[in-house]
Amino acid sequence: MTDPTASAPTGGGTTAADPVAATLRPLLAEQLRRLRRRYLWHGLAIAIAAPSAAVLLFFALDHSLRLPTPIRLLHATVVVLLGAFAGWRFLRYPLQRRFTDVDLATWVERTFPELHQRLVSALQLHGLADDDLRNQSRPMIDRLLQETASQARALPLDRLFDDTRIRRLALAASGLLLLLLTGAAVSPTTARVFVLRHLGFAAEYPRQTNLIVELPPSGPELQRQDRDGVTELLLPAGADLHVSVFADGVVPKDVFLDVQPDRDAGDGTLPARSIAMTPRPGDRFRHVFRRLAGAFTFHARGGDDESGDRIVVVRTLHPPQVATLRATVTAPAYTGAAPAVQTGGAIEALIGSNVALSLTTTAAVQKATMVFLESGRRLELAPTTLQDDSAQATVYDTKFVVENSDRYQIELFTDNGLRNPNPGTYPIAALQDYAPVGRWLLPDDEALLLLPQALLCVRIDAHDDFGLTAIELGIDHAGARVADHALLPPDPVAGGAPTTTIRTGFYEVRELLGGTQTAGDGLLLGIALVDNRKPDANRTELPRRIVQVVDEPQLAAAIAKAFRVLREEAAQALEVQTDRHARLLDLLAKETGGTAEGSHVLTGIEVGQSRVAAACGRLHTGLMRAFDLHLWNRLETSQHAAEVLEIYRQRSRELQNALALDPGFYRDLQARRRAGTLGAMETTLDPILQMVGIADQLTSEAVPELARLLTEAQVARGPADRQQALTNATVLQQRIQESLQQLLLRLEEWNDYQDLIQETRALRDRQRDVQGRTEEARGK
C-alpha cells in the first residue's frame, strides 16, 4: 500500500492539470490526518479513563475495607497493566496503521454512496499507462477524472466523522482525571497514603473519626493495666463494667463494641458479637456489661475508625461472699429481756440495744467492712482466728448500738483490693418502745352523777411493751387540783414493772370537794400512764372524764329516767319474744319446718331472738350500772351496804378481766344473800339485785341456749331431730317470756315505788317550806 500523499506515476495520458493529483489525493490526505487525530484523542481518552476509574475503585475499596498488602499490590499491578494495555491497544496500534488511497476512497464512498464507486475507479484508472487501457478511450477517462474531482470537491466531508463517542470518552476521562487531581489537591495526605499503600508500605489513612475508649480507673471495683494500646481489666465476677466511647472529629451515627470471647480462658462456646452502644450527650456512646463472668476482649468501631484507640481485655475472678451471719442482740437493761441470737442477717432490736455481729466468709479476705446504707456509717470488722480439730476458721466481729431503722451491707475486699460487687443487703428494724396505752373502765362513757356524800370509784386498764412504773390520777375541782393519787406506786413489787394491770381506786367525794359543795359542782379526772423506758420514760395521758356532783332531786330524776328506759326496753323485748314464741308454735303445729317456707319462718324467728338477746344484754348492763349508782351514792339505808362496798373493793383487787361491770360480783352477792351471809338491803339494793339476777340468767343461759336450739333445728338431719329441737326451743322461749314478764313487773313496781318516794320527798319539802314560813311569821 502507498501513502496518498506520495506522487502518482504519470501515465501516457497524464496532463499537467491532473485532477487526481490536484484534488483527489490532497482531499484524501486531509481526511487521513483527521482520522489519525481522532485515533489519537480516542486512545488518549481510553488510556486515561481506564486507569483513572481503576484507581478510584481501588481507593474506595481500600479506604473502606482496609485491604491487606497482597491485594493492594495486585491492584497497583492491575492499574499499571490496564494503562499499558489501553495505551498500546487504543493509542499506539491505531496510529501505526497504514492506509492506501483506495482504502480512503472506499471509506469515503461508503459514507457517500452517491459517488457510485467513481472515486475508487478514478484512482485505479489514473495509475494505468496507455498500453494498459485495453481499447479504453483516454478522453473518456480524463472526463471521468474531471467529473469525479468536481463531485468530490462538493462533498460535505464533515459527515465522515461522528464526534459524539469521542466527546463522551474525553468528558469521562477528563472528569475522572479531574476527580483524582481534585481529591489529591484537597487531601494530599490521603493521596500519598494511597500511593504508599499500593506500593507495599504500611501507611494508614487519616481518619475523620477517632474513637477513644473511656474506662473506670483502678479501685475497689476493678484493677486496670494500660500498655501499648491494650488495657487489661480484672473484675470480680458478677460486677458491672461501664464503658464510654468518646467520638473525636466527625461523630458517627452508630458505634459498636466488637466482643470476642477469650477461648484460652475456656469461653470458646460463647459467640463473637457486636454490641450497639447508646448515644449520650457530649459526643459519647455508652454501654454497660452486666453481671460479668469469664474473659473476653473488645474494641470500639464506628465511622471510619475500625478499631478505636485500644483493645480492652477483661478477666474476672470469683469474689468472696458472706457465708454465715449471726447477731447477738442485748436489749436495754430496763426491759429485763435476755440476749437473743438472730441468724440470717436481718436484725430486729429495740432502740438502744447492743448488737454483736459476727460473720464468716467463703474465702479469705483482706478486710471486711459493715456499711450502713441510710446513715453512711462504716464499721471495720475485726478478724478472729478459731482453731478446731479439723482446720482454722476466721470470724469477723463488730459491735454497734441500734439507733434507728437502717439497711446494711458487708463489703469484702480480696488480697488484690477488689471488692465483692453484689453484697447482700440486710435490714435493721429498730423497734420502738411505744408509750403505754390504757382506757377508762370506771367512770364509763356515760356521765356519772354522784351526791356529795357518795364514793367515787375509778378503774383503769393499762398496758405497756416492757413495764409500767406509774399510773397517776389527778382530780380537779373548780379549776384547781384537789388530789393526786398513785394507782400504781412508783416502786412496784420486786421482780419488775407489770406490763398489763387493772387498777381500781376509791375516793370520798366529800373530801375531794372540801368545803365548797354547791349544786352543779363537778370533778375532772385525769390519768397519766408512765412506762419504764430509760433514760426518758414514755408518758400517756388519757382523755379526761367528768363526774357531776348533784343533789338528791337531780339524782332521783336521773335514776327515774334510766329505769323508764329499762322498762321500755323490757316491754319491747317481751313483745318481740311473745311474737316469736307464737310463730314457733304455729310452725310446730303446721309441721313445715323442713320446707323452704318453714326455713324462712325459722330464719325470721332467729332474727327476732337476736333482737331479744341484744335487749337482754342492754337490760343486764343497765341494771348493773343502776346497782353501782345506788351503791356508790349510798342510797341504801341498810347497814349491810357497807359490807357490799367492802366486797366490791375486794373483788376489784382480784379482778383479772378488764371489765367496768363485773357480772361475777353480782352473782357473788346473790349467792351470799341466798346463803344468808349477807343481810337484807330492802330499800334499793335488793330489788335491783333481783332484777340483775333475772337479766343475768337471761343473758348468760336462756338466750344463748335458745339460739343454739334454733341453729340445731336449721341443720337437723331429719324431721324427728328438727321437731325435738323446736319443741325444746318453745319451752325455752316460754321461760324467757316469763322471765321478761317478771322483770317488767319488778321494773314497774320499782317505778311505782320511786314515784311514791318522789311524792313523799315533795310533801316533805313543802312541809319544810311551810314550817320555815311559820317560823319567820312568829319572829316578826
Disulfide bonds with the S-S distance in Angstrom:
none
